[in-house]
Amino acid sequence: MTKKPVKSVMPSAVRTKARAPAAGEAAPASNRATRAAERRAAIVEAAMEEFIARGFAATRLDDIAKRAGVAKGTIYLHFKDKESMFEELVRTVIVPVVARLTALPPPTGSVRDLVEAFAGDFLKEVIGTRRGDLVRLIVAEGPRFPSVADFYYREVVSRGIAAMRALIELGIARGEIREKNLARYPQILVAPAMIAVIWQSLFARHAPLDAQDMLRVHLDLIFGERRAT
């Protein structure tokens, strides 16, 4: 099965190649550190491709090393096992997206505007990207690997839920959200994003989903329909 090309979601800074030292020239410590960071990034990116292609359980370190172009022993200089490699992958690829949510300043406009803007960005950065593939991988294999699921919950889910609850409480305080019990279930606010991620891989070929429009309808149910200006 031919893979469709995808845009890398790895930070570009760690993919920048360092200048090779001239003959007889000792490599500066900064260059050695840069090359080590490049090898680590190459291993993580290779792990991402292997995890997505084979699944977490079936992926072997030999396959990751071959894809990364390094010896298997080099992997152990950076990671103790597959779990620690997967954790680094989540920190590198997914955590920054959630961090942008948790670092949002108090909204100057409506809470709905803030939620809609973030959710829209989330859909663009996840749907149809390797981030979405990783989320689906965790949903599929998390029950078999509790430590991986626990890590993802701590680093991603719990932060996102806390941020959503804070926005809901602000919306309730401002009178934008009438259903106060929504603060007990902030998962409802982000449900369309998860539905879209799963739907994209399973059913999109049968029934394409307009995730942005679904989000708008969902927010209408929570905040009320927007009035025409």
C-alpha angles and dihedrals in degrees: 000000000000116000118227114233114258133192113253115250094196116112109267093221093071092048094060111114119234121227111263113237117250120252110293092009117124114233110248116239090247090057092048090051090048093051091048089052090049092052091048091049091047090052092049093048091048089049090053092054093046094046091051094044099043106017126247096278096049097044114106126203088233090061092049092049092050093050092046092048094236136114116265089243090060089064090061090056087066107024134029096209146339092282094058089046091052091048090054089049092054091047091050102041109025110020094066090058091054091043090062089058096048090048096052114130121234107287118256090196129039124317088238091058090053094047092046093049094049095043090049091052090046092054091049093049097043111030110084094003135100088261089065090048090054093050090051090048091055092048090051101042104022094094090057094047108041094176090059092047091047091052092049091049092052097044102036118008100044092049093048093047092050091051092047092049091052091052092047092051089050090050091051092048091051093047093245093117118046099184103081093184089069088083088066091057109036088160087080091065093059098034095107091058092055092044090052093050092052096039092052094063099037111033110010092102089057100038117008112218125218096214094183093053091045088053091052092052090046092052090047087059091052103037101022127252117307114253116237112252 
